[in-house]
C-alpha cells in the first residue's frame, strides 16, 4: 500500500501542477472570473491532498494501520470527487457537478480523521 499511495500522490501532484498551468495560461480570459476561481480551488485542494497522499504512503510503510490505509483511499476518492467536480463545473458551467463537491469534501475530512486516529492506535 505504501508505494500505491506515494504513486497516487505523485500522479495527483503532477496533474495538479498541469491543471494549474492550464487554468493560468489557457483558461484565463476564457472563463468568467467566478468559474476560474472554482477551477483554482480544485487545483489547490488537489495539490494539498497530493502531498497528504505521499505522507500517507510514507506512514503506511512505517505503520500499516488500517486507518492510515483508509485515510489514503479517502484522500484519493476525495480528490477525484471534490477537485474533479469543480473542474467539471468550471469547464462546463453545469451546476449539477457542484452537487458532488460536498461528497468529495466529506471524503477529504474523513481522510484527515482516519490519519489522525490511525496514528493514535497501535
N, C-alpha and C positions, 0 to 999 in steps of 0.2 A: 504493500500500500504506500509506503514512503515514496518510492520512485514515481508511482502514479500521481500522487498529489503534487510533487515537485514539478513533474512534467506538465500537469494541468495548469499549475500556477504560471509556469514559464510560457505556455501557449496563450493563456489568458493575458499575460503581460505583453506578449508580442502583439496580439491583436488589439489590446487596449491602446498601445502606442500607435499602431497603424490606424485605428479608428479615430484617435485624437488628431492625427495629422490629416486624415480625410476630412474631419469636421473643420479643422482650422483653415485648410487650404482650398478644399473643393466645395464645402457647404456654405461657408461664409459668403453672404451676398445672395445665395440661392434659397436659403431657408429664412423664414421670419425669425427675428431675434428670440422670441419665446421658444420656438421649436429648436433653435440652435442651442439654447440653454438646456433644454431637455436632453438633447444628444450629449452635450458636455457632462451632464450629471451621470448619464450612463457610462461614459468613459471614466469619470472619476471613481465611481463605485467599482467598476471592473478592475481598475488598476490597484485600488486599495485591497480588494479581495483576492487579486492575483498574488500579492505579497502574502496575504493571510494563508492562501493555499500552500505556498512554499514553506511557510512556517509550520503548517500542519504536517507537511511531508517530512520535515526535519524532526518534528516532535514525534511523529508516528514511528520513525526509525529508532528513536530513543525510548519511547514509552508507548507501545502499541495498544493503548486502552481503547475500548470500543467507542467511548465518547469522543476521543480525538479523531478516530476514523469517521464517525458520524459528522463531526464538525467539517471535515473535508468535503464530504458529499453534500452537506448543506450549503457550503460556500460555492461549490461547483454549480449546484442547481440554482442557487440564488443569483449568481452571476448571469446564468442563462436566462432566467425569468425576469429579473429586475432590469439588468442592463439591456438584454435583448428586447424586452417590451418597450423600453424607452427609445431604443434605436428605431424600432418599427413605428412607434408613434411619431417620432420626429420626421422620419423619411416619408411616411405615408399621410400623416395628418389624421389618421383614423383613431378616434378617441377610444375605441373598443380595446386597443392594445394597452391603454392606461389601466384598464381593469385588472390586468395580470400583474402589474408592477408591485402592488402590495403583497402578493403571494411570494414574489421573489424577495421582498424586504423581510418578510417573516422568516424565510429560509436563512437569510443572512444573519438575522438576530439569533435564530436557533443555532447557527454555526458558532457564533461567539459564546453563547451559553454552553454549548457542548464542549468547546475548547476549554473554557474556564472550569467546568465541572470535571472534565477529563483529567485535568492536572490536579484536581483535588482528590481524585480517587486513587486507590492502589491496585 
